[in-house]
């Protein structure tokens, strides 16, 4: 079908602009591993978040990555592994729509994207390649068993869209132009997968396509100022595997839902009750 977006027209078997795109009955997720990326110095928030995971999925493996922040090795046990790594996030705070193509900022973005892929690969290996994975962060609270719509491979609330900010649609047409050079992909115009809850083997397929077509896809960093934020980068990887993000009504965000405390959503994002307010990334335009 033909999809009209502003002055653009694309051909697609799906309408990538629809937010509520879920179909089929829900299936509970039982086999899932958790990868914490970018935990930095939010010690109390991380502990609370991990405790939330443990209360719902007590036997799941958890892989913790400190991006140049605190040493969280005290959390290690038979189901938890900690890795201390370099800070690939702080420099991103200085990147915006006007300077992201500058050579030094391109290097920062590319380094962060490479680190995300590697951390995913290492985390999935530690978790034993569970059926599902959750790439998460300290401001996520898991407070109930998660389920997915039938056939879905990536969950999110698709709250963001390419026309959210003037100029973004042009950038996303650039992203999708690159994706279209790789066979079997689907376009992406909506995203919002925080935390990223996805099907492991589908992600691994997307990573394989990404690495095999790196000469083309390395140019993603030239199209948009924050392609490496994992709520967008992982949906791009799933797009490479031919799967779009599927709307989940089990997500909510504290800053968007004033009734989140009693809403009953199993997955809560922007839970910052235990945050040190100076120690988290605030992008110029909040993505999700």
Buried (B, 14 or more C-beta within 10 A) or exposed (E): EEBEBEEEEBEBEEEBBEBEBBEEEBEEBBBBBBBBBBBBBBBEBBBBBBEBBBEBBEEBBBBBBBBBBBEBEEBEEEBBBBBBBEBBBEBBEEBBBEEBBEEEBBEBBBBBBBBBBEBBEBBBEBBEEBEBBBBBBBBBBBBBEBBBBEEBBBBBBBBBBBBBBEEBBBBBBBBBEBBBEBEEBBBBBBBBBBBBBBBBBBBBBBBEBBEEBEEEBBBBBBBBBBBBBBBBBBBBBBBBBBBBBBBBEBBBBBEEBEEBEEEEBBBBBBBBEBBEEEBBEEBBEEBB
